[in-house]
Amino acid sequence: MCLLIAHNVIIRPAKQEDIEGIVTLCKQHAHYEKTPYQTKYKTTMLAKALFTKTPAVECLVLELNNTLMGYSTFMKQFSTWEADYYLYLDCLFLDQKVRGFGYGSMLFERIIEEAKNKDCKMIQWQTPVFNELAINFYKSKGAWYKSKERFFHNVCQD
């Protein structure tokens, strides 16, 4: 897998030693989306999802001057309606300090590369309706959207 390097920026697959930094970014991401976030057990659970023989999710990190400043997680999924595979983009987040410098575009381009490498003709994701910066960013990349509500149902209580 190739590394994308420009202006002291590296976009690369996450490594085990990145877990603490990824969880910190997840917490910032949740705060940005006005959602509570519990860090308890997250490093263990995320490491298990990322670094097993058959990972549940893949993660790219954006590193600037040896500091994690962004991440993206995604997985290949199947669409019954399309009768084909797509890449589901679970998260794409950059630390507020590095937004507006083109790093989001670099990370998004890398995700497109990942989709192509996995024979996915489409990428799907979601963002809150109030996240106008993200919506405008995605529209600038040629993305379109469908309005739907996302529902949640807890199967087990912790």
ROSE-4610 file (N, C-alpha, C; in Angstrom, 1 decimal, always signed):
// ROSE-4610
residu = [M/M/M/C/C/C/L/L/L/L/L/L/I/I/I/A/A/A/H/H/H/N/N/N/V/V/V/I/I/I/I/I/I/R/R/R/P/P/P/A/A/A/K/K/K/Q/Q/Q/E/E/E/D/D/D/I/I/I/E/E/E/G/G/G/I/I/I/V/V/V/T/T/T/L/L/L/C/C/C/K/K/K/Q/Q/Q/H/H/H/A/A/A/H/H/H/Y/Y/Y/E/E/E/K/K/K/T/T/T/P/P/P/Y/Y/Y/Q/Q/Q/T/T/T/K/K/K/Y/Y/Y/K/K/K/T/T/T/T/T/T/M/M/M/L/L/L/A/A/A/K/K/K/A/A/A/L/L/L/F/F/F/T/T/T/K/K/K/T/T/T/P/P/P/A/A/A/V/V/V/E/E/E/C/C/C/L/L/L/V/V/V/L/L/L/E/E/E/L/L/L/N/N/N/N/N/N/T/T/T/L/L/L/M/M/M/G/G/G/Y/Y/Y/S/S/S/T/T/T/F/F/F/M/M/M/K/K/K/Q/Q/Q/F/F/F/S/S/S/T/T/T/W/W/W/E/E/E/A/A/A/D/D/D/Y/Y/Y/Y/Y/Y/L/L/L/Y/Y/Y/L/L/L/D/D/D/C/C/C/L/L/L/F/F/F/L/L/L/D/D/D/Q/Q/Q/K/K/K/V/V/V/R/R/R/G/G/G/F/F/F/G/G/G/Y/Y/Y/G/G/G/S/S/S/M/M/M/L/L/L/F/F/F/E/E/E/R/R/R/I/I/I/I/I/I/E/E/E/E/E/E/A/A/A/K/K/K/N/N/N/K/K/K/D/D/D/C/C/C/K/K/K/M/M/M/I/I/I/Q/Q/Q/W/W/W/Q/Q/Q/T/T/T/P/P/P/V/V/V/F/F/F/N/N/N/E/E/E/L/L/L/A/A/A/I/I/I/N/N/N/F/F/F/Y/Y/Y/K/K/K/S/S/S/K/K/K/G/G/G/A/A/A/W/W/W/Y/Y/Y/K/K/K/S/S/S/K/K/K/E/E/E/R/R/R/F/F/F/F/F/F/H/H/H/N/N/N/V/V/V/C/C/C/Q/Q/Q/D/D/D]
num = [1/1/1/2/2/2/3/3/3/4/4/4/5/5/5/6/6/6/7/7/7/8/8/8/9/9/9/10/10/10/11/11/11/12/12/12/13/13/13/14/14/14/15/15/15/16/16/16/17/17/17/18/18/18/19/19/19/20/20/20/21/21/21/22/22/22/23/23/23/24/24/24/25/25/25/26/26/26/27/27/27/28/28/28/29/29/29/30/30/30/31/31/31/32/32/32/33/33/33/34/34/34/35/35/35/36/36/36/37/37/37/38/38/38/39/39/39/40/40/40/41/41/41/42/42/42/43/43/43/44/44/44/45/45/45/46/46/46/47/47/47/48/48/48/49/49/49/50/50/50/51/51/51/52/52/52/53/53/53/54/54/54/55/55/55/56/56/56/57/57/57/58/58/58/59/59/59/60/60/60/61/61/61/62/62/62/63/63/63/64/64/64/65/65/65/66/66/66/67/67/67/68/68/68/69/69/69/70/70/70/71/71/71/72/72/72/73/73/73/74/74/74/75/75/75/76/76/76/77/77/77/78/78/78/79/79/79/80/80/80/81/81/81/82/82/82/83/83/83/84/84/84/85/85/85/86/86/86/87/87/87/88/88/88/89/89/89/90/90/90/91/91/91/92/92/92/93/93/93/94/94/94/95/95/95/96/96/96/97/97/97/98/98/98/99/99/99/100/100/100/101/101/101/102/102/102/103/103/103/104/104/104/105/105/105/106/106/106/107/107/107/108/108/108/109/109/109/110/110/110/111/111/111/112/112/112/113/113/113/114/114/114/115/115/115/116/116/116/117/117/117/118/118/118/119/119/119/120/120/120/121/121/121/122/122/122/123/123/123/124/124/124/125/125/125/126/126/126/127/127/127/128/128/128/129/129/129/130/130/130/131/131/131/132/132/132/133/133/133/134/134/134/135/135/135/136/136/136/137/137/137/138/138/138/139/139/139/140/140/140/141/141/141/142/142/142/143/143/143/144/144/144/145/145/145/146/146/146/147/147/147/148/148/148/149/149/149/150/150/150/151/151/151/152/152/152/153/153/153/154/154/154/155/155/155/156/156/156/157/157/157/158/158/158]
x = [+0.8/+0.0/+0.9/+0.6/+1.4/+1.2/+2.2/+2.0/+1.9/+1.0/+0.9/+1.7/+2.7/+3.5/+3.6/+3.2/+3.3/+3.4/+4.3/+4.4/+4.4/+5.2/+5.3/+4.0/+3.2/+1.9/+2.1/+1.7/+1.8/+0.3/-0.2/-1.4/-1.1/-1.4/-0.9/-1.9/-1.9/-2.7/-2.3/-3.3/-3.1/-2.2/-1.4/-0.6/-1.1/-0.7/-1.1/-0.8/+0.4/+0.8/+0.1/-0.8/-1.7/-3.0/-3.3/-4.6/-5.0/-4.1/-4.4/-4.7/-3.9/-4.2/-5.5/-5.8/-7.1/-8.3/-8.2/-9.3/-9.4/-8.3/-8.4/-9.1/-8.7/-9.4/-10.9/-11.2/-12.6/-13.4/-12.8/-13.4/-13.7/-12.7/-12.8/-13.9/-14.0/-15.0/-16.4/-16.5/-17.8/-18.3/-17.3/-17.6/-18.0/-17.3/-17.6/-19.1/-19.5/-20.8/-21.8/-21.5/-22.4/-22.9/-22.0/-22.4/-21.5/-22.1/-21.2/-20.3/-19.2/-18.2/-17.5/-17.6/-17.0/-15.7/-14.6/-13.3/-13.0/-13.7/-13.5/-13.5/-12.5/-12.4/-12.2/-12.2/-12.2/-10.8/-9.7/-8.4/-8.4/-8.9/-8.9/-9.9/-11.1/-12.1/-11.7/-11.1/-10.7/-9.5/-8.6/-7.4/-7.9/-8.9/-9.4/-10.1/-10.8/-11.5/-10.5/-9.4/-8.4/-7.3/-6.8/-5.6/-5.7/-6.7/-6.9/-6.6/-6.7/-6.4/-7.4/-8.7/-9.7/-10.4/-9.8/-10.3/-11.7/-12.4/-13.8/-13.9/-12.8/-12.7/-11.3/-11.1/-9.8/-9.6/-8.4/-8.2/-7.0/-7.2/-6.1/-5.9/-4.7/-4.4/-3.7/-3.9/-3.2/-2.2/-1.0/+0.1/+0.8/+0.9/+1.5/+2.6/+3.9/+5.0/+5.0/+4.8/+4.8/+3.7/+2.6/+1.5/+0.2/-0.6/-1.9/-2.8/-3.3/-4.2/-5.5/-5.6/-6.9/-6.9/-8.1/-8.3/-9.5/-9.5/-10.7/-10.8/-12.0/-12.3/-13.4/-13.2/-14.1/-14.1/-15.1/-15.2/-16.0/-15.7/-16.4/-17.7/-18.8/-20.1/-20.9/-22.0/-22.8/-24.1/-24.5/-25.8/-26.7/-27.8/-28.8/-29.4/-29.8/-30.4/-29.5/-28.2/-27.3/-26.8/-26.9/-26.4/-24.9/-24.2/-22.8/-22.2/-20.9/-20.2/-19.9/-19.9/-19.5/-18.6/-17.9/-17.1/-17.9/-18.1/-18.8/-17.7/-17.8/-16.9/-17.6/-17.1/-17.7/-17.3/-16.0/-15.5/-14.5/-14.5/-13.5/-13.4/-12.3/-12.2/-10.8/-10.7/-9.4/-9.5/-8.5/-8.3/-8.6/-9.3/-9.7/-8.5/-7.3/-6.1/-5.6/-6.0/-5.5/-6.5/-7.7/-8.8/-8.5/-8.9/-8.8/-7.4/-6.6/-5.3/-5.2/-6.3/-6.3/-6.1/-5.9/-5.6/-6.8/-8.0/-9.2/-9.4/-9.0/-9.1/-8.1/-6.9/-5.9/-6.4/-7.0/-7.5/-8.7/-9.5/-10.7/-10.2/-9.2/-8.6/-8.0/-7.4/-6.9/-8.0/-9.1/-10.3/-10.8/-10.9/-11.3/-10.4/-9.1/-8.1/-8.4/-8.7/-9.0/-10.3/-11.3/-12.5/-12.2/-11.4/-11.1/-10.3/-9.4/-8.6/-9.4/-10.6/-11.5/-12.6/-12.5/-13.5/-14.9/-14.9/-16.1/-16.3/-17.5/-17.8/-18.4/-18.7/-19.4/-18.8/-18.8/-18.6/-19.8/-20.2/-21.4/-20.9/-21.6/-21.3/-22.4/-22.3/-23.3/-22.6/-23.3/-22.8/-24.1/-24.0/-25.1/-25.6/-26.9/-27.4/-26.9/-26.5/-26.0/-24.5/-23.8/-22.4/-22.2/-22.5/-22.5/-21.1/-20.0/-18.7/-18.4/-18.8/-18.6/-19.5/-20.7/-21.7/-21.1/-20.7/-20.1/-18.8/-18.0/-16.8/-17.1/-18.1/-18.4/-19.1/-19.9/-20.5/-19.4/-18.4/-17.3/-16.5/-16.6/-16.0/-16.9/-18.1/-19.0/-20.0/-20.0/-20.9/-22.3/-23.3/-24.7/-25.2/-26.4/-27.0/-28.5/-28.9/-30.3/-30.6/-31.8/-32.2/-32.9/-32.3/-32.9/-32.6/-33.4/-33.1/-32.4/-31.4/-30.7/-31.2/-31.6/-32.1/-31.1/-31.3/-30.4/-31.3/-30.9/-31.6/-30.5/-30.4/-29.5/-30.0/-29.2/-29.5/-29.1/-27.9/-27.4/-27.1/-27.3/-27.0/-25.7/-24.8/-23.5/-23.6]
y = [-1.2/+0.0/+1.2/+2.2/+3.4/+4.4/+5.2/+6.4/+7.6/+8.5/+9.8/+10.8/+11.5/+12.4/+13.7/+14.8/+16.2/+17.2/+18.1/+19.2/+18.6/+17.7/+17.1/+16.3/+16.0/+15.2/+13.8/+12.9/+11.5/+10.9/+10.3/+9.6/+8.1/+7.3/+5.9/+5.1/+3.8/+2.9/+3.1/+3.0/+3.1/+1.9/+2.2/+1.2/+1.0/-0.1/-0.4/+0.8/+1.4/+2.5/+3.8/+3.8/+5.0/+5.0/+3.9/+3.8/+4.9/+5.3/+6.4/+7.7/+8.0/+9.2/+9.1/+7.9/+7.8/+8.0/+7.4/+7.6/+9.1/+9.8/+11.2/+11.9/+11.6/+12.2/+11.8/+10.6/+10.1/+11.0/+11.3/+12.1/+13.5/+14.1/+15.4/+15.4/+14.3/+14.1/+14.1/+13.3/+13.2/+14.6/+15.3/+16.6/+17.6/+17.5/+18.3/+18.0/+16.8/+16.4/+16.4/+17.1/+17.3/+16.0/+15.0/+13.7/+13.3/+12.7/+12.3/+11.1/+11.0/+9.9/+9.4/+8.1/+7.5/+6.9/+7.2/+6.6/+5.3/+4.9/+3.7/+2.5/+1.7/+0.5/+0.7/+2.0/+2.3/+1.8/+2.0/+1.6/+0.1/-0.7/-2.1/-2.6/-2.0/-2.4/-2.0/-0.8/-0.3/-1.1/-1.4/-2.2/-3.6/-4.2/-5.5/-5.4/-4.3/-4.2/-3.9/-3.2/-2.8/-3.8/-4.5/-5.2/-6.7/-7.3/-8.8/-9.3/-10.6/-11.3/-10.8/-10.7/-10.2/-8.9/-7.8/-6.5/-6.2/-5.7/-5.3/-3.9/-3.1/-1.8/-1.5/-0.6/-0.2/+1.3/+1.7/+3.1/+3.7/+4.9/+5.7/+6.8/+7.2/+8.4/+9.4/+10.7/+11.8/+12.3/+12.2/+12.6/+13.9/+14.9/+16.1/+16.3/+16.4/+16.6/+15.6/+14.4/+13.2/+13.3/+14.0/+14.1/+13.7/+12.8/+12.4/+13.6/+14.0/+15.2/+14.9/+13.6/+13.2/+11.7/+11.2/+9.8/+9.6/+8.4/+8.0/+6.5/+6.0/+4.6/+4.2/+3.0/+2.6/+1.0/+0.5/-0.9/-1.2/-2.3/-2.7/-3.3/-2.9/-3.4/-3.7/-4.4/-4.8/-4.1/-3.6/-2.9/-3.9/-4.2/-5.1/-4.4/-3.1/-2.4/-2.3/-2.0/-1.9/-3.3/-4.3/-5.7/-5.6/-4.7/-4.5/-4.0/-4.0/-3.6/-2.1/-1.5/+0.0/+0.1/+1.2/+1.5/+2.4/+1.9/+2.7/+3.5/+4.8/+5.7/+6.0/+5.3/+5.5/+6.9/+7.2/+8.5/+9.1/+10.4/+11.2/+12.5/+12.7/+13.8/+14.3/+15.7/+16.4/+17.3/+17.3/+18.2/+19.7/+20.4/+21.8/+22.6/+22.4/+23.2/+23.0/+21.9/+21.7/+21.7/+22.2/+22.3/+23.5/+23.4/+24.5/+24.6/+23.6/+23.5/+22.5/+21.9/+20.8/+19.4/+19.2/+17.9/+17.0/+17.6/+16.8/+16.3/+17.1/+16.7/+15.5/+15.7/+14.6/+13.3/+13.4/+12.2/+11.6/+12.4/+11.9/+11.3/+11.9/+11.3/+9.9/+9.7/+8.4/+7.4/+7.9/+7.0/+6.5/+7.4/+7.1/+6.0/+6.2/+5.2/+3.8/+3.8/+2.6/+1.9/+2.7/+2.2/+1.5/+2.2/+1.6/+0.3/+0.3/-0.9/-2.1/-1.8/-2.8/-3.1/-2.6/-2.8/-2.2/-1.1/-0.5/+0.7/+0.8/+1.9/+3.1/+2.9/+4.0/+4.0/+5.2/+5.4/+6.0/+5.5/+6.1/+6.5/+7.5/+8.0/+8.9/+9.4/+10.3/+11.4/+12.5/+13.6/+14.3/+14.8/+15.5/+16.7/+16.9/+18.0/+19.4/+19.5/+20.8/+21.0/+20.0/+20.1/+20.7/+22.0/+22.6/+22.6/+22.7/+22.7/+21.4/+20.3/+19.0/+18.8/+19.2/+19.1/+19.9/+21.1/+21.9/+21.3/+20.7/+20.0/+18.8/+18.0/+16.8/+17.2/+18.3/+18.7/+19.2/+19.9/+20.4/+19.2/+18.0/+16.9/+16.1/+16.7/+16.1/+15.1/+15.0/+14.1/+14.6/+13.7/+14.0/+13.2/+13.6/+12.9/+12.6/+11.7/+11.3/+11.7/+12.2/+12.5/+11.3/+10.8/+9.7/+9.9/+9.3/+9.3/+8.1/+8.2/+7.1/+6.7/+5.4/+4.9/+4.1/+4.0/+3.2/+2.4/+1.2/+0.4/-0.4/-0.2/-1.0/-2.4/-3.4/-4.8/-5.2/-4.7/-5.1/-3.8/-3.8/-2.7/-3.0/-2.0/-2.2/-2.1]
z = [+0.0/+0.0/+0.0/-0.9/-1.0/+0.1/+0.3/+1.2/+0.4/+0.8/+0.1/+1.0/+0.5/+1.2/+0.5/+1.2/+0.6/+1.7/+1.7/+2.7/+4.1/+4.4/+5.7/+6.1/+5.2/+5.4/+4.9/+5.7/+5.3/+5.5/+4.5/+4.6/+4.5/+5.5/+5.5/+6.3/+6.1/+7.0/+8.4/+9.3/+10.7/+11.2/+12.2/+12.9/+14.3/+15.0/+16.3/+17.3/+17.1/+17.9/+17.7/+16.7/+16.5/+17.3/+18.0/+18.6/+19.5/+20.4/+21.3/+20.6/+19.6/+18.8/+18.0/+17.5/+16.8/+17.7/+18.9/+19.9/+20.3/+20.4/+20.7/+19.6/+18.3/+17.2/+17.1/+17.5/+17.5/+18.6/+19.7/+20.7/+20.2/+19.5/+18.9/+17.8/+17.1/+16.0/+16.6/+17.7/+18.3/+18.9/+19.5/+20.0/+18.9/+17.8/+16.6/+16.1/+16.2/+15.7/+16.8/+18.0/+19.1/+19.7/+19.8/+20.3/+21.4/+22.5/+23.6/+23.2/+23.8/+23.5/+24.7/+25.0/+26.1/+25.6/+26.2/+25.7/+26.4/+27.4/+28.1/+27.2/+27.2/+26.4/+24.9/+24.4/+23.0/+22.4/+23.1/+22.5/+22.2/+23.2/+23.0/+22.0/+22.0/+21.0/+19.6/+19.4/+18.1/+17.6/+18.5/+18.0/+17.6/+18.3/+17.9/+16.5/+16.2/+14.9/+13.8/+14.1/+13.0/+12.8/+13.8/+13.7/+14.0/+13.4/+13.5/+12.1/+12.0/+10.7/+9.7/+10.1/+9.2/+9.8/+9.6/+10.2/+9.8/+10.8/+10.5/+9.8/+9.9/+9.3/+9.0/+8.0/+7.7/+8.1/+8.4/+8.8/+8.2/+7.6/+7.2/+8.1/+8.4/+9.2/+8.4/+8.8/+8.2/+9.3/+9.0/+9.9/+9.4/+10.2/+9.9/+10.9/+10.4/+11.3/+12.5/+12.1/+13.1/+14.1/+13.8/+14.7/+14.0/+14.5/+13.9/+13.9/+12.7/+12.7/+11.9/+11.5/+10.9/+10.7/+10.4/+10.2/+9.3/+8.7/+8.0/+8.2/+8.4/+8.5/+7.4/+6.9/+5.8/+5.7/+5.0/+4.8/+3.5/+2.9/+1.7/+2.1/+1.5/+1.8/+0.5/+0.6/-0.5/-0.5/-1.7/-1.8/-2.6/-1.9/-2.5/-3.7/-3.6/-4.7/-5.9/-5.7/-6.8/-7.2/-6.4/-6.7/-6.9/-6.1/-6.3/-5.0/-4.9/-3.7/-3.8/-2.6/-2.5/-1.2/-1.2/+0.0/+0.9/+2.2/+3.1/+3.9/+3.8/+4.6/+5.9/+7.0/+8.3/+8.9/+8.8/+9.4/+8.5/+8.4/+7.8/+8.7/+9.4/+10.3/+10.3/+10.3/+10.5/+11.7/+12.4/+13.6/+13.0/+13.8/+13.4/+13.0/+13.6/+13.3/+11.8/+11.2/+9.8/+8.7/+9.1/+8.1/+7.2/+5.9/+5.0/+4.3/+4.4/+3.7/+2.6/+2.3/+1.3/+1.7/+3.0/+3.6/+3.5/+3.7/+3.5/+2.1/+1.1/-0.3/-0.5/+0.0/-0.1/+0.5/+1.7/+2.3/+1.5/+1.0/+0.2/-1.1/-1.7/-3.0/-2.7/-1.5/-1.1/-0.9/-0.3/-0.1/-1.5/-2.5/-3.8/-4.4/-4.1/-4.6/-3.9/-2.6/-1.9/-2.5/-2.8/-3.4/-4.8/-5.6/-6.9/-6.7/-5.8/-5.5/-5.0/-4.4/-3.9/-4.9/-6.1/-7.2/-6.7/-6.0/-5.6/-6.6/-7.2/-8.1/-7.4/-6.1/-5.4/-3.9/-3.4/-1.9/-1.3/-0.2/+0.5/+1.9/+2.4/+3.8/+4.2/+5.4/+5.9/+6.8/+6.9/+7.8/+8.4/+9.6/+10.1/+9.2/+9.2/+8.4/+8.8/+10.0/+10.5/+10.1/+9.6/+9.3/+7.9/+7.7/+6.4/+5.8/+6.6/+6.1/+5.3/+6.0/+5.4/+4.1/+4.2/+3.1/+1.9/+2.1/+1.0/+0.5/+1.4/+0.9/+0.0/+0.5/-0.3/-1.7/-1.7/-2.9/-3.9/-3.3/-4.2/-4.8/-4.3/-4.8/-5.8/-6.1/-7.0/-6.4/-5.0/-4.4/-4.4/-4.3/-4.2/-3.0/-2.6/-1.4/-1.5/-0.7/-0.5/+0.9/+1.1/+2.5/+3.1/+4.2/+5.0/+6.4/+7.2/+8.7/+9.1/+9.9/+10.4/+11.8/+12.0/+13.2/+14.0/+15.3/+16.1/+17.1/+17.3/+18.3/+19.1/+20.4/+21.2/+21.4/+21.0/+21.2/+22.6/+23.0/+24.4/+25.1/+26.4/+27.2/+27.9/+27.9/+28.6/+30.1]
